[in-house]
Amino acid sequence: MKEIIILTSNITIKNKTNLFILNLIDLLYKKGLKVTLYSNKFPKTFHGYITKKHLSLKLPNIKDIVNQSRNAHAIIAIDYPMNIIAYKIKNMFNKMKTKSPLIIWYSINFQKHIYKNNNRRKLKEDYKSISNIDVVLSANEKTKNMLEYIYNIETIEIVRPYYSPYIFNYNNNKENYILTFFDAKNSIYKCTAAYCEYINNSIKNNKEIYKLIIVGYNKYLEDNINKLNIKDHVELVDYNSNIEKIISNAYTILIHNIDDPFYIELISAWNNKQIPIIDSKSPSAEISIDNKNALIYNSQNPISLYNKLITLIEDKKLYNSLTSSIENIPSIEDSVNQLLEIITKKL
C-alpha cells in the first residue's frame, strides 16, 4: 500500500475530530504509508504540530486532487461535506475511464444540521453522493442506524474512532470525588439533579459526601447549582486548569454526553482504572458491559443515575471487583488496524 488520501475541512488543532485525524495520520506514517491530507484551511501551527512527514495541501479544485491521487490506494472523506467532494472525484475518474482509488466515506459526526434545516439542495446533493462511494464507515451504532435509514443501504461497517487526550501517567490514588465534563445540553442538569438527591440521602443517613467536580461550565450551570443549593459540594474548573491530576484521581466519571463519537471520557476512565457511570444513549455504552466494566444508567428514568451513583460509592466490594475486570482497553491503533484491514479487503 503506497498512499492514502484524506479529505477533511478546516483543520484546527483544538477540534477533536481533527486531533483524531492527526493522530491517525501519525500512526499510518509509522506503518510505512504516505498520507496526503487535503483541507480547505490549515492553521499556521499545523506543520509544527505533526511535522512534515506527509504532504498536506489546501483543497484545490477537483481536477488537481484527481491528478494527485492517481496512484493512491484509497481516498478517505471524513464527514459531510467531504462525501460530496469524494463523489465528484469518483465522477471525474469515471469520465476519464481511469481506475479510481477506493472511495471511502467515514461518517464520524453525522450531518444533522442539513436535515434539521431541511436544505433541499444540500439534502439532494448529500443523498446523490452515496452512489459513488465504495465503502461507508460509521463511528458507532447510532450513526450507522441513521445512515442506513437515510440512504437505504445495509453494508455500512463500524470503525470506532478511539481517541482520548486525557490519558496521563499519574499514580492513580483515588480520591473521594465524582468527575464529569460540561456539555451545554440538558444531560448535565440530569447529573446535577441526581447529585442533589445523592447529597440529600448522604445528609439524611449521616454519610460522607463525595464532591462533584465539573470540567467546563457556563452561567446557566452556575445558576442551576445555586438553585439546587449544592454549591458547597460542587467545584467548577475550566479546561485551561491543570486537570491531569483531577481526571486521573477521580473515584468515578459520569459520562452523560450522548454525542461523543471518540469515547474520550470512557478510554480515559478505563486507563485510569475508574469505573464510569454511562448514559445508555451514549456511544460509550455500546462498548461497555453493565456491572462488569461500567455502570449504565437510563437517562429517561429520573432515579436511575442516582441509584447507580449510590451503588458505586457505597459498595466498595463491587467497585474493586469492577476495576479489576477492566481489560483490553481500545486505542486509536485499533481504529487504524481495522481501517487498513477494510481497505486491504476491498482492494
GILINWO-V620635 format. One record per residue. N is the residue number from 1. RES is the residue in one small letter. D_LAST is the distance of its C-alpha to the last C-alpha in Angstrom with 2 decimals. Layout:
((N	RES	D_LAST) (N	RES	D_LAST))
//
This chain:
((1	m	10.00) (2	k	12.66) (3	e	13.09) (4	i	12.62) (5	i	14.85) (6	i	16.91) (7	l	19.26) (8	t	22.39) (9	s	26.02) (10	n	29.23) (11	i	28.35) (12	t	31.44) (13	i	32.13) (14	k	33.92) (15	n	31.32) (16	k	29.67) (17	t	26.30) (18	n	26.32) (19	l	27.55) (20	f	24.56) (21	i	22.27) (22	l	24.33) (23	n	24.12) (24	l	20.36) (25	i	20.18) (26	d	22.65) (27	l	20.71) (28	l	17.44) (29	y	19.76) (30	k	21.35) (31	k	18.11) (32	g	17.95) (33	l	15.69) (34	k	17.09) (35	v	17.35) (36	t	18.87) (37	l	20.64) (38	y	22.10) (39	s	25.08) (40	n	28.15) (41	k	30.41) (42	f	30.71) (43	p	33.78) (44	k	35.88) (45	t	35.24) (46	f	31.44) (47	h	31.01) (48	g	33.61) (49	y	31.98) (50	i	28.65) (51	t	29.61) (52	k	27.94) (53	k	25.05) (54	h	22.61) (55	l	23.16) (56	s	24.42) (57	l	25.42) (58	k	27.30) (59	l	25.58) (60	p	26.62) (61	n	26.10) (62	i	22.82) (63	k	23.08) (64	d	23.26) (65	i	20.12) (66	v	18.26) (67	n	19.80) (68	q	18.98) (69	s	15.25) (70	r	14.66) (71	n	13.12) (72	a	11.37) (73	h	7.75) (74	a	8.73) (75	i	12.08) (76	i	13.73) (77	a	16.91) (78	i	19.47) (79	d	21.95) (80	y	23.97) (81	p	24.53) (82	m	21.33) (83	n	19.52) (84	i	21.88) (85	i	20.94) (86	a	17.19) (87	y	18.28) (88	k	20.37) (89	i	17.78) (90	k	15.50) (91	n	18.79) (92	m	19.64) (93	f	16.47) (94	n	17.24) (95	k	20.85) (96	m	20.07) (97	k	18.05) (98	t	15.42) (99	k	11.65) (100	s	10.91) (101	p	8.76) (102	l	7.02) (103	i	10.52) (104	i	11.67) (105	w	15.34) (106	y	16.88) (107	s	20.35) (108	i	22.57) (109	n	25.84) (110	f	26.30) (111	q	27.94) (112	k	31.22) (113	h	33.32) (114	i	32.23) (115	y	32.91) (116	k	36.12) (117	n	37.41) (118	n	36.34) (119	n	35.33) (120	r	34.64) (121	r	32.95) (122	k	30.52) (123	l	29.93) (124	k	29.15) (125	e	26.81) (126	d	25.03) (127	y	24.73) (128	k	23.57) (129	s	20.68) (130	i	18.76) (131	s	18.21) (132	n	15.76) (133	i	13.81) (134	d	10.39) (135	v	10.95) (136	v	14.54) (137	l	15.70) (138	s	19.40) (139	a	21.68) (140	n	23.82) (141	e	25.07) (142	k	27.51) (143	t	25.03) (144	k	22.68) (145	n	25.72) (146	m	26.71) (147	l	23.37) (148	e	23.25) (149	y	26.84) (150	i	26.51) (151	y	23.39) (152	n	23.92) (153	i	20.42) (154	e	19.85) (155	t	16.16) (156	i	16.70) (157	e	15.82) (158	i	18.25) (159	v	17.58) (160	r	21.15) (161	p	21.94) (162	y	24.52) (163	y	26.87) (164	s	30.61) (165	p	32.95) (166	y	35.74) (167	i	35.24) (168	f	38.30) (169	n	39.93) (170	y	43.17) (171	n	45.29) (172	n	44.86) (173	n	48.49) (174	k	48.28) (175	e	50.87) (176	n	52.32) (177	y	50.48) (178	i	47.73) (179	l	45.02) (180	t	43.11) (181	f	41.45) (182	f	42.75) (183	d	40.94) (184	a	42.76) (185	k	42.11) (186	n	44.61) (187	s	42.95) (188	i	44.79) (189	y	48.09) (190	k	47.37) (191	c	47.02) (192	t	50.35) (193	a	52.02) (194	a	50.91) (195	y	52.02) (196	c	55.38) (197	e	55.86) (198	y	55.02) (199	i	57.68) (200	n	60.27) (201	n	59.64) (202	s	59.91) (203	i	63.15) (204	k	64.59) (205	n	63.94) (206	n	64.80) (207	k	61.40) (208	e	59.60) (209	i	57.49) (210	y	54.06) (211	k	53.53) (212	l	50.62) (213	i	48.82) (214	i	46.70) (215	v	44.47) (216	g	44.70) (217	y	47.19) (218	n	48.92) (219	k	52.40) (220	y	51.64) (221	l	50.61) (222	e	53.77) (223	d	55.85) (224	n	54.27) (225	i	55.07) (226	n	58.64) (227	k	59.07) (228	l	58.05) (229	n	60.44) (230	i	57.96) (231	k	57.88) (232	d	59.77) (233	h	56.86) (234	v	53.91) (235	e	52.70) (236	l	50.56) (237	v	48.65) (238	d	46.46) (239	y	43.08) (240	n	44.81) (241	s	46.88) (242	n	46.21) (243	i	44.31) (244	e	42.67) (245	k	45.57) (246	i	46.01) (247	i	42.45) (248	s	42.49) (249	n	45.85) (250	a	45.75) (251	y	46.72) (252	t	44.09) (253	i	41.77) (254	l	41.90) (255	i	38.47) (256	h	39.32) (257	n	36.64) (258	i	34.54) (259	d	32.21) (260	d	30.96) (261	p	27.16) (262	f	27.10) (263	y	29.45) (264	i	31.54) (265	e	34.85) (266	l	33.57) (267	i	31.78) (268	s	34.91) (269	a	37.18) (270	w	35.44) (271	n	35.31) (272	n	39.01) (273	k	39.80) (274	q	40.90) (275	i	40.74) (276	p	39.58) (277	i	41.04) (278	i	38.32) (279	d	38.53) (280	s	36.85) (281	k	35.17) (282	s	33.43) (283	p	29.72) (284	s	31.20) (285	a	32.86) (286	e	29.53) (287	i	28.90) (288	s	32.59) (289	i	34.92) (290	d	38.41) (291	n	41.14) (292	k	38.78) (293	n	37.16) (294	a	38.41) (295	l	40.90) (296	i	39.57) (297	y	42.03) (298	n	42.32) (299	s	43.05) (300	q	44.63) (301	n	47.29) (302	p	49.72) (303	i	50.71) (304	s	47.38) (305	l	46.56) (306	y	50.20) (307	n	50.17) (308	k	47.02) (309	l	48.57) (310	i	51.84) (311	t	50.14) (312	l	48.08) (313	i	51.05) (314	e	53.73) (315	d	51.95) (316	k	51.42) (317	k	50.72) (318	l	47.79) (319	y	46.56) (320	n	46.64) (321	s	44.99) (322	l	42.07) (323	t	41.58) (324	s	41.50) (325	s	38.66) (326	i	36.23) (327	e	33.35) (328	n	29.58) (329	i	29.66) (330	p	26.24) (331	s	25.26) (332	i	22.83) (333	e	21.18) (334	d	20.24) (335	s	18.60) (336	v	16.61) (337	n	15.54) (338	q	14.45) (339	l	12.51) (340	l	10.63) (341	e	10.19) (342	i	8.68) (343	i	6.17) (344	t	5.44) (345	k	5.75) (346	k	3.81) (347	l	0.00))
//
